[in-house]
Amino acid sequence: MTGQLEIRFQSLGGCVIVRAAGELDVASAPSVRDHLIGHLCLGETALIVDLSRVTMVDTTGLGAVLAAGHETRESGGVLRVAGARPAVRQTLRAIDAAGVLVLHDDVSDALEAALEDAQASRSSRCDADGGHRLLGRGGRG
């Protein structure tokens, strides 16, 4: 028998935090994947999945998160998983999900890392542009 999964979304600092509570299993996995992919379709590529209130994850649930991670990577983003229970973290490490997901102890750590990445990305774009975006035409302010 499968339980239910409650999914809530929060936008914060340019990131979408997907908070899940309940069981991430064969019944709920398609919905989780669809919600995550939906955010990608809207151009939101900084995604954090909070699993701290997920009581059970089966292989279908892990597969949904990994599939969304692949899609996020292909869209130029990063899918961060926060608050996963030790058994889930161990499984993700065992299947070498590091190329697809970034694991964090909690949402605060994930959000901090996402914001740092966004800042570094903005800085590198500005550096690559030589800072000319800040100047008017002809290099004059």
C-alpha positions as CSV (number, residue, x, y, z in Angstrom):
1,M,0.0,0.0,0.0
2,T,1.3,3.5,-0.8
3,G,0.9,6.6,1.2
4,Q,0.4,10.1,0.1
5,L,2.9,12.8,-0.7
6,E,2.3,16.5,-0.1
7,I,4.3,18.8,-2.3
8,R,4.7,22.5,-1.7
9,F,6.7,25.1,-3.6
10,Q,8.5,28.2,-2.4
11,S,10.6,30.7,-4.5
12,L,13.4,32.2,-2.6
13,G,16.4,34.1,-4.0
14,G,15.9,32.9,-7.5
15,C,15.6,29.2,-6.4
16,V,12.6,27.0,-6.3
17,I,12.4,24.9,-3.1
18,V,10.2,21.8,-3.5
19,R,9.2,20.6,-0.1
20,A,7.9,17.1,0.0
21,A,6.2,15.3,3.0
22,G,5.1,11.7,3.1
23,E,6.0,8.8,0.9
24,L,7.9,9.2,-2.4
25,D,7.0,6.0,-4.1
26,V,5.5,4.4,-7.2
27,A,2.2,6.3,-6.7
28,S,3.7,9.8,-6.1
29,A,6.9,9.7,-8.2
30,P,5.4,10.7,-11.5
31,S,3.8,13.8,-9.9
32,V,7.1,14.8,-8.3
33,R,9.0,14.4,-11.6
34,D,6.3,16.3,-13.5
35,H,6.3,19.2,-11.0
36,L,10.1,19.5,-11.2
37,I,10.1,19.3,-15.0
38,G,7.4,21.9,-15.0
39,H,9.6,24.4,-13.2
40,L,12.4,23.7,-15.8
41,C,9.9,24.5,-18.6
42,L,9.3,27.8,-16.9
43,G,13.1,28.5,-17.0
44,E,13.7,27.9,-13.3
45,T,16.9,25.9,-13.2
46,A,18.0,26.4,-9.6
47,L,15.9,23.7,-7.9
48,I,16.1,22.3,-4.3
49,V,14.2,19.2,-3.3
50,D,13.6,19.1,0.5
51,L,13.3,15.5,1.5
52,S,13.5,16.1,5.3
53,R,9.8,15.2,5.8
54,V,9.8,12.3,3.4
55,T,9.2,9.1,5.5
56,M,9.9,6.6,2.7
57,V,11.5,6.6,-0.7
58,D,11.4,3.6,-3.0
59,T,13.3,3.0,-6.2
60,T,10.7,4.6,-8.4
61,G,10.9,7.7,-6.2
62,L,14.7,7.8,-6.5
63,G,14.3,7.3,-10.2
64,A,12.0,10.3,-10.5
65,V,14.4,12.6,-8.6
66,L,17.3,11.3,-10.8
67,A,15.4,11.8,-14.0
68,A,14.6,15.4,-12.9
69,G,18.3,15.8,-12.1
70,H,19.3,14.8,-15.6
71,E,16.7,17.2,-17.1
72,T,18.0,20.0,-14.9
73,R,21.6,19.4,-15.9
74,E,20.6,19.4,-19.6
75,S,18.9,22.7,-19.0
76,G,22.0,24.2,-17.5
77,G,20.8,24.0,-13.9
78,V,21.5,22.2,-10.7
79,L,19.1,20.0,-8.8
80,R,20.0,20.0,-5.1
81,V,18.6,17.4,-2.7
82,A,18.4,18.5,0.9
83,G,17.6,16.7,4.1
84,A,17.5,13.2,2.8
85,R,17.6,10.5,5.4
86,P,20.9,8.6,5.7
87,A,19.7,5.5,3.8
88,V,18.6,7.6,0.9
89,R,21.9,9.6,0.9
90,Q,23.8,6.3,1.0
91,T,21.8,4.9,-1.9
92,L,22.3,8.1,-4.0
93,R,26.1,8.0,-3.3
94,A,26.2,4.2,-4.2
95,I,24.6,4.8,-7.6
96,D,27.0,7.7,-8.1
97,A,24.3,10.4,-8.4
98,A,27.0,13.1,-7.9
99,G,27.0,13.8,-11.6
100,V,23.3,14.5,-11.5
101,L,22.4,15.8,-8.1
102,V,24.1,17.8,-5.4
103,L,23.4,16.5,-1.8
104,H,23.1,18.9,1.1
105,D,22.4,18.3,4.8
106,D,19.5,20.8,4.9
107,V,17.7,23.5,2.8
108,S,19.8,26.3,4.3
109,D,23.0,24.7,3.1
110,A,21.5,24.0,-0.3
111,L,20.1,27.6,-0.7
112,E,23.4,29.1,0.4
113,A,25.3,27.0,-2.2
114,A,22.7,27.9,-4.9
115,L,23.0,31.6,-4.2
116,E,26.8,31.4,-4.2
117,D,26.7,29.6,-7.6
118,A,24.4,32.3,-8.9
119,Q,26.7,35.1,-7.7
120,A,29.7,33.4,-9.2
121,S,27.9,32.9,-12.5
122,R,26.9,36.6,-12.6
123,S,30.5,37.6,-11.8
124,S,32.0,35.4,-14.4
125,R,29.6,36.8,-17.1
126,C,30.5,40.3,-16.1
127,D,34.3,39.5,-16.2
128,A,33.9,37.8,-19.6
129,D,32.2,40.9,-20.8
130,G,35.0,43.0,-19.6
131,G,32.5,45.0,-17.5
132,H,31.2,46.7,-20.6
133,R,27.6,46.1,-19.7
134,L,28.0,48.8,-17.1
135,L,29.1,51.4,-19.6
136,G,27.1,53.1,-22.3
137,R,27.8,53.0,-26.0
138,G,31.3,53.7,-27.0
139,G,32.6,52.8,-23.5
140,R,31.4,56.0,-21.9
141,G,29.2,56.1,-18.8
